[in-house]
Amino acid sequence: MNGRRQAPPDSTGGLLAGIDVGTTNTKVGMYTPTGIPVAQRKRPTPVDADDIVADALRDLGSCMEQAGAPPIAVGITGMAE
């Protein structure tokens, strides 16, 4: 080490993913850093928590397959219940 801070890995070309678990629908999407959608899924939100997680992961996998790459970051938002 030369005493300098190392720069973080270059992630300017990576895709970002978002998971929005709402009371009615769950939406999963992948986007460019400028916000252009690359892949999106939407389905009714199930009642059971395990089903919510399974559906979100399934849809994220589907989005990654469509996008042809994994995301460099995932943001998750959910209902406040």
N, C-alpha and C positions, 0 to 999 in steps of 0.2 A: 504494500500500500504506500502511496506517495503522500498521504495526508489530505488529499482532495476527496471531496464527496463524489461518489459515483453517481452518474446520471441514471435515472430509472430506465428500464427497457423502453425502446421506442414502441409506442402503442398507437401511433397516429393512424395506422391503417387498419386497426382491429375493429371488430364489431362489438356493439353493446347490446345486452339483453335486458328486457324488463318483464316482470311478472306482476300483474295487478289482480289481486284476489278481491273481488267485490261481492256484495250480498246477492247480486243477480247473476253476474257473469265473471268468469276468470279470463283474462287476456294475457297472452304471452307474445312478445315480439322481439325481433332483432333489428338493429338499426346501425347505420353508419355513424361515425362521430358527429356528422352534421345533421343527424336526425332523419335521414332518408330511410323509410322502411325497406327491409330486405325480405323479411318473412314475418307473418303474423298468424295467430290462432286465437279463436274465441269460442268458449263453450259455457253452458250454464254451470254455475258453481254448485257442487254437491254439498250436502249437509255434513257428511262425515269428514273429519279432519284428515284421516289417512287417504281418503279418496281425493281430497283437494290437492294434497302433495303429489299423489300418483299422477293425477291429470296434468298438473303443472309441469312435472318432470317429463311426462310423455310429450306434451306440447313443445317444451323446450328442445327435446331431442329432435322432434319433427322440424322445428325451425332451424336447428343447426344443420340438419341434413339438407334442407332446402337452400340454406345460405352457403353451404359447403365449407364451413369453418366454425369452430367454437367461439363463444364470446370472450373478450378480454376482461369483462366485468358484468355482473348481474345485479340489477336493482330490484328490490321486492317491496311491494306495498300491499297492505291488506286492510280489511275492515277492523274497526276498533271495537270488536266485541269479544 
